Amino acid sequence: MSLSCSDCVSSSDLLCGEDSAVVLSRHGDYSPEYVSEFESTSPEFQDSINQLLEEERNHTWITSRIPNQPPDGAADRPESIAWILKVQNYHGFQPLTAFLSVNFFDRFLLSHPLPKNNGWPQQLLSVACLSLAAKLEEPLVPSLLDLQVGNAKFIFEPRTVKRMELLVLTVLDWRLRCISPFNYLHFLASKMDPSGAYSTLIASKAEEIILSAVKEISFIEFRPSCIAAAATLCAADILSNLPLSESWSEGLHRDDIMNCYQMIHEVSIKQKVSKQEAEITSSGSCSISSSSCKRRKLNNETLDVEKKGSC
């Protein structure tokens, strides 16, 4: 299904006076590129982490806008996020690309509710957010039509997606630069396991945990460093049960970390139960279908016997 531009957004919504030079920063000030991998715990890397934490504190405008009630469209959010993660896996995008897509998606809905028109506005938003994130992080970005895979309910023309991208940029005030949990993972993993024997595995497992966690909108209330620390802690539990050094979470809020850690466990259990229920339902449907086929076959055989008997 293809939609024209007029079906989605009005031109007045897309007017923006921002200079393209400030796409990555609200005030156009220079900020060093954030690197997601830390190869050591040298003072230079510790300074980088401290800089990230300070920058994170300056981004409280994100969490301060979270309403007491879920934003409009939250009910359909799981389907949208599942699609983003499916496409991320299909195209082999980095985990950061998926995280940024979800970040843009949630921030947009917090500020700009979408109309409920058979679900296509949220699907269009999902495509636009994923496209913007891929342009930021991926060396090779598929075309807008090739991006719309994963059994998408609606297929949008490239010009429609581009207009939605402009609306997203406008609503987000061109704030695309985003500190993510991935900025902290390798540093935290190396602090947690100074020997380096498990740090790579811990960071890799923590990435999976974070991508699983973003399916729940409740995690938006936690700072990226908190999510990273909680996910790293969960990964360490799963992989090695490492004894933690006292300094591993230095500079972080331990109470928030433990709250996030507990929520990750609760979400994990919830997701496992949902998956098991889906498998049971699928298995039950197959059994019912198989039983129906057997009954039809048995009835047909009985009918054949009766016909022969009557002859």
N, C-alpha and C positions, 0 to 999 in steps of 0.2 A: 504494500500500500504506500503510495507516494503522495505527499502533501505539498501544496504550493506554499510560498512564503506568506501569503495573506491568511492562510489557515492557522498560523502559529503566533506571530508577534507583529505588532504594529511598528511602523518605522519610527514613530516618536519615542518608543521605548529604547531604541538603539542609538540615539544621539549621545555622543560622548565627547567632552572637550579635553580629555586627557591626552597628553603627549605620549607617543609610543616609547619614549625614553624612560618612562616611569612604570613600565609594565611590571617590572620585578620589585618595585619599591614605591610605596605611596608618595614619599617625598623626593624621590629621585636620588636619594643618598646611596653611596656605594656600600655594598656589603659583600664580604668574601663568600665565595661559593662554599656551600656546606658539603662536606664529604661524608659519605655514609660508612666508610671503612677506616678504622684506626689500627695501624700496624703495631703500635706500642703504647705504653702508658707513660711516655716521656713528659716532662713538664710542658713542652710545646703542645702536645695533644690535650693535656689537662687544661691548658689555657683555652684551647679551642672549645672544649666542653663548657668551660665557664662562660665563654662568650655566647655559646648556644643557649645556656640557661638564662643568661641576662636578656638575650633577645626574646626568649620565650616569655619571660615576665612582661615584656613590653607588648606582647600580643594578647593581653587579657581581654581585648575587645571581642575576641571570638567567643570565649566562654561566658562573658558578661551578657551576651545577647540570647543565651539559651532560655526559652520560656519554661514556665512551670509545667505546661501541658505540651505534649508532642506537637510539632508543627503540622500544618495541613499536608496531607500526602504521606505521612509517616506510616500509615497502614499499608501502602503499596511499596514502601521503601525496600523491604526484603527482596522483592522480585527484581527491582532495579539494581540493587547491589549484587545480587546473584548473577545478573546478566553481565555487569561490569567485570566481575571476577572470572566468569566463563570466557569472556573475550580476552581478558588479560592472559589467561592460560593458553587460549587458542593461538594467539599471536606471539606468545613468549615474551610479553612485556615484563619489565622489572616490577617487583613488588611495590616499589615507590610510586610507579605510575598508577597502579590500582588504588593505592592509599590516597594520592592526590585527587583522583577522580571522585572518590567517596567524599573527601574533604570539601571539594567544590560543590558537590551535589547537596550535602547537608547545609553548608553555609548559604547556598542559594535559597533553599526552602525555608530557612530560618528568617530570611528577609523578604522573600517574594513568593507567596503561596501560588500554586498553579491551579488552573481550573481543572475540574474533573470531567474530562471528555473521553470516556472509554479507555483511559490509560495512556493515550498517545503523548500528552504533554510531558509526563514523567519519562517516557521512553526517549523522547527527543532531548530532554535535559540530560539523560544518561549518556547519550551519544555525544552531545556537545562537551560534557565534562571529561569524558574519556579522551576525546579528540584533543582538547586543550592540554590535558596531562601528558598525553603521548608526544605532543609537539615540544613540550618542555623537557622530557626525559629520554625519549627514545631516539637513537641514531637514524633509524628507518621507520617512517610512519606510513601505514597503509592508507590507501585512498579512503575517502569518507564512505564510499559504498562498500569497499572491502572490510571496513571496520565494523559494519553492521551484520555480524554473523551471530552464531549462537542462538538460532531459532528466534530471532527478534520478531516481535509481533507486527511491527511497522517498519517499513523501509523509507527513509526520508531522502529527498533530493539534496545534493551537496550544498546548493544555495540556501536551502532551509536550515541545514545544520550550521552553516556559517553565520546566519543571522541569529541563531540561538546562541552561538559562541559569543557574539558581540553583546547579547543581552546578559549572559553570565558574567562577562568581564565588567560590564557596567554595574550590575548588582553587587559584585564583589569589590567594587571600587578599584579594580585592576590590581588587587592584592593577590598575586599568584604565588609569590615567594612564601614558602611554608616550611617551617621546621617540623620534621616528622620523627616518629619513634626510631626510624631506621638510622637517623643521624647518630644515635647513641649506642646502637646494639653492639658493635664490635668493641667499643671502648668498655662497656659494662661487662661484656663476656670475658674480656681479658682481665678486668679487675676481679671478676668472680673466680676466674681460674688463672692465676698468675703463671702457672706452669705451662699454659698453652696447649695442654693435652686435649682439652675438650672445648676450648673457646670458639673454634670455627663451627663445631656442631651445635653449640649452644646458640650462637648467633643465627644460624640457619633455621633451627627449630623455632626460635623466637619470631623470626619472620613469618613462619606459617601461623603461629599463634596470633600474631597481630592481624594478618589478613582474615583470619577466622573471626576475630573480635570485632572488626569494623562492620560486620553484618548487623551488629546491634547498635542502635543509635545512642544508647545510654553511655557509651564510651566517649562521646564527644565532650563530656564534662571534665574529662581528665586531660592533664597536660601531656604532650608527647613524651617528655622525659619520664613521666609516671607510668605511661603505658609501656614504654620500652623496658623500664626496670621490672615491672610486674611480669611482662612476657619473658624476660630473661630469667627471672626467678622460677617461673613455671617450666621453662625449658631445662633449667638446671635440675629441677626436681625429676623431670621425666627421664633425662639422659644419664645423670651421674650421681645425684644426691650429694653434690659437693658441699663441704663445709664452707660457709661464707666468711670472708674476712670482714672485720668490723668497718673497714673503710670503703666497702664496695658501693654503698649508696650515699657517700659523702656529698653533701650539697643538695640532696633530694629530700622530699617530704615523705618520711617513712609511713606515716599514717595513711596518706593518700595512696602510696604504693600498695600497702596491704589491702586497702579497700578495693583497689583495681585488681589486685591478685585474686581476691575472693570472688569478684565479679567474673573474672575470666574462667574460674573453675565452675561457677554456676552456669555460665553460658555454654561451657563445654559439655556439661551434663545435659543441659536443655537440648543442645544440638544432637547429642548422641541419642537421646530419647526420641526426638523428632525423626531422626534417620531410621531408627528401629521401627517406629510406628509406620513410616512410609514403606519399609521393606515388608512388614507384616501385611499391610493393606494390599501391596502389590502381589504378595504371595497368595493372599486370600482370594484376590480377583482371578489369579491364574487357576486356583483350585476350583473356584465356582465355574469358571469357563470350561475347565476340563471335565467337571462333573456333568455340566450341561451337554457337552459333546457326547459323553458316554451314555447319558439318558436318551439322547436323540438316536444314537446308534442302536441302543437296546430296543427302543420303541420301533425303529425301522425293521429290525430283525424279527420282532414279535409280529409286526404287521405282515411281513413276508410269510411267516409260518401260518398265520391265519388264512392268508390268501390261498396257500397251497392246500390247506386242510379243506377249504370250501370247494376247491376244484375236485 
